Amino acid sequence: MPAKRAFVLVVVFSALTLFAGAALAQSAIDDVHVAPRQTVNLAAASYPADFGPAGLIRSHADLVLVPVSITDDRDRPILGLNQDNFQLFEGKKAQQIKNFSSEDTPVSVGILVDVSGSMSYKLDRARDAVRQFCEAANPQDEFFLIAFSDRPRLATDFTTSTEQLANDLLTTVSKGETSLLDAIYLGVRKMRDAHYGRKALLILSDGGDNHSRYSERDVKSAIRESDIMVYTVGTFDRWVSTQEEMLGPELLRDVADMTGGRAFSLTSANDMAAVTKHIGVQLRHQYMLAYQPQAESHDGKWRKIRVKLRLPKHLPFMHVEARPGYYSSGE
């Protein structure tokens, strides 16, 4: 079929404008709709009951689920793609996509907020950023809140009440050092109580770790073995005095990249709310791909995943964000 009959690019709406300092420049966060060749509606797709229609989880049926975000060069979510537009590889082997969905399904979200002493003049901006993120989220999403300084603390257990989140964060006082790694580790463990298959952590911090028991290796290993997408928003000062502060942006970027999430580095806390709202929008516009590995071996090893787009050449370049792999079952 000719390419001009396959796709029509239409701007659906202008949601907001993202100002992300020197790191992001100015980007419109509009949704872009690509009208597919044929309508694909898999809202009623049959997923195994173990995990529901989301997440990156191994099931008893040996299906692997992969959440995928597609954006254009202005960081706007791309809507309207269908199953034929995706190619999925495990290692170098192409995989057949068994199930496909682009539905807006609920997410279990852990919000980790840095309340160390250095965040004192940024904490109001962080509170507004959390509020903006929740407003952009699916009304059925559930949240928990971890506030961390000298140690992480579960400030709010899983709830659908954004008012409760706001109230609990409002009473949080900024003081102490930064136990960022311990907070992430606690967030990964807490996510075991999640009710939804799709899981994400949103981390707001202004520096690196300087007060954790767990090592960076421990935390990265825990994240890699989980099915959680991590989004980080770092507000960093231009001049830093410690090695931990210097390594903060790299740590947050590494944690996000290994999950298929995103890391945002900002030079102004005033930009936090726009960025977190953007993250909320992106979480609602993910594609879900499910496949059964062609050659399954229960050796517990890491399996690399790669997602590619199959689109007409005249369309602009699109960014693909997906988790880079999973651990096979050890059974």
N, C-alpha and C positions, 0 to 999 in steps of 0.2 A: 504494500500500500504506500503511495507517495507520502513523503514526510509532511507536506503541507496539509494533508488530510488527517495526519496522526495527532497533531498537537496544535493548540491555539493558546498563546500565553496571555493571560488576563490578570490585571491587578484587581484583587477583590476588595481590599480595604486598606486604609492607612491607619495603623494601630497607634503608633507612637514613634518618636525619634530617639535613638539611643546615642547619648553622649558618654563615651567611655575614655575620656582623657587621651593621652598620647598613645595609649595602647590600642584603642579601637577606632579613633577618628570619629567622624559623624556618619551614622548608618541608620537608614529608615528601617523600622521593624514592621513592615507590612507583610501580610500573607500574599504570596503569589500562587495563583492557581493555574496548573497545567491541565487543560481538558484532555483526558485520555481518549484513545481511539474507541473504546467501548467502556460502558459503566461496569465497574467491578465492585460489588457490594458483598463483602464477606462478614458483615456484622454478626451473622448467625453461624460463623465458622465453628466447627466442633473442636475445641481444645480439650486435652485431657484434664480431668477435674483437679489433678494435683496442683496445677499452677495457674489456671485461668489464662486469658488472652494477653499475657504480657510477661516481661522479665526475660532474663537469660538463665534458664533453669533446665536441668536434666530431668526428664520424666521417665516413668516406667515404660513408656512407649518409645524411649530413646529419641525423643524430639528435642531439638535445641531451638530456643526462641531468641531472636535478635532484634532489639529495638534500634531503629535507625532514624536519624534526623537529617533532613535535606534542606539546605539553604542556598540562596544565590549569593553573588559577590557583594551584596549589600546586607547580608546576614538576615534576609527575610525567609521565613519558612515557605517551602514549596509544597503546595497541596495538589491533589488530583492525579498523582502518579498511580499506575496500576502494577500488578504483579509482573507483567511482561517487561516493565522498565528496570527490573532489578536482576542482577547476577550475584550469586552467592557462592563463595569458595571456602572450603576448609583445607588449609594448606594450599596445594596447587590444584586440587580436585574441585570441579564445579559440582554444586549440589542442587538437587531439585527442591524448589520451594513448595512445601506441602500445604501450608496455610499462610494467608496474607490478610492483613487488616490495616485500615487507616482510621479506625474509630477512636474517639476521644474517651479512653477508659480511665478509671480512677487510679491514682498513684499513692503509695505510702511514702511520705517525705519526712526525713529527719533534718531539722534546721539547727545548725551548730553556730553559735554566735560567740565570738571572742569578746569577753568583758574584762580583759586585763587592764592594768592601769593606763597603758598607752592608748586605750580606746575611749578614754573619758570624754574627750571632745567630739568623738565620732559616734557615740552610742545612740544619740537621738536619730542620726542618719541611718544607723543599722536598724533601729526599731521601725522607721518608715520603710526601709527596704523589705523587711519581713512582711509588713502590711501589704505593700504593693505586690509582692510575690503571691501571697495568699489570695488577693483579689483577682489575680490573673489565673488562678488554679481552677481545676474542675471542682464544682461544689461538693462532690462526693469524696474528694481527697481527704486523707487523714494525715495528721502531723504529730510529731513530737519535737520538743525543744530541749537542746542541751546548751547550757551556758558554761563557758570554761575560762578560767584564769589560772590560779595555782593548781587547780584540779577541775575536772569536768563534773558537772552536776546536771542530773535530769530535772529540768525545771518544769516541764510539762510532759505528761505521759500521752500516749496516742489519743488524739481527739479530733473531731471534725469542727470544733468551735474555734474559729479564728479570734474571737473576742478573748477567749481564755489565753491563747498564745500571747496576744498583745498585752493583757494584764500581767501575766507572769514575767514578760520581758520588761515591762514598765517598772517593776519593783526590783529589778536586778541592778546591783551597784558595781561600778567599774573599779577594780583594784587588783593588785598582784601581778604575777608573771603569766606566761602563756603555755598551757599544757595542750597544745594543738594535737599532737599525735595521740595522746590519751583520749582526747575528745572524739577523734575519728574512730579509734578502736571501740570506744563505748557506743558510738553511733552504729557501727557495723553489728555489734552484738545485739543492740536493742532492736535492730531491724528484723531479728528472728521472730519478733512478736507481731510483725506486719500482717494485715488482713488481705492485702492485694499482692498480685504477682509482680506488678511494676513497682520498683523501689528506687528512691533517689535520696542523696544527701546534698544539702545546700550549706556551704561553709562560708561564713563571713569573718574575715580576720584582717589584721593590719601588720602582721609580721610572722617570723619563723618561730619554731618551737624552742623554748628554753627551760621547760620545767616538766618533762614527761618521764614516766617510768618505761613506757614502751618505746622501742627503737623504730626508726624509719623503716627498717627491714621488716619488723614485726607487722607494722601497719599495712605496708604495701602487700605483704603476703595475705593478710586477712581480706583486704579489698579484692585482690585478684581472685580469691576463692569464693567471693560473694557474687551476687547477681545485682549489685547496686551501681547505678550511675551516679557519679559525683560531679557536682558543679561548684566551683569555687569563685569567690569574689574577694580579691585582695586589694586593700587600700594602703599603698605604701608611700612612705615619705621619700623625698628625693635624696636625702642624706641619712645614712644609717651609721650606727656606731659599733654594732656587734656583728659577728659572723652569722649568727642565727637570723638576724634581720636581713642580712644580705642574701641568705639562701631561702628566705621565705617565699618569694615568687616562684622559684624553681620547684620547691616542695609542693606547693599547691598545684602547679601545672602538671607535675608528674602524676600526682594522685588523680587528677581529673582525666588526663589523657589515657591512663591505663584502663579506664572504665567506659570510654566512649562519650564522656561528658565534656564539659567546657571549663576553661579557666579564664577569668577576666582579671587583668591587672589594671588598677586605677590609680591615678595620682591625686584624685580628689574624692573625698567621701560623699560629696554632693551628688555624685553620679551613681551611687549604689542602688537607689530605688529604681531608676530606669533600667539598670542591668538586671536586677532580680525580677522585675516585671517581664522583661524579655525572656528570661529563663522559664518563667511560668508559662508563657505563650508557647515556647518551644516544646515543653513537656506535653502539651496538649495536641501537638501536631507531629507526632512520631508515627512512623510506619513500623509494623510488627511482622517479621518474617519468621517462619518456622520451617525447619528442615530435619530430615533424618539422615545422619551421616552414612555415607555409602559403605565405608569399611570401619565398623565399630570394634574397638578393642578396649576392654575394661582394665586399662593399666594405670588410670589416675593421672595421666600426663596432660600437659598443656596443649590444647589444639588451637591453632591460629585460624581466625576468621577474617575474611575480606569481603566487603560489599562494593560492587561496582554498578554504575548506572548504564543503561542502554537507551540512548536518546538520539534524536536526529541531530546532525552536526550543526544545523543553523541555530540551535538553542544555545544560550549563554552557558558558561561553565557553572556547575553546581557543586557545592561542598557536601561530602558524605561523612557523617559521623556515626560510628558504630563501635560497639565493644570489640576489642581486637582478638578475643578468644575465650575459651572456657576450659575447665578441667574435666576430662572424661571421667565417667564413673569408675570407681575402684572395685566394683563388685564383679 
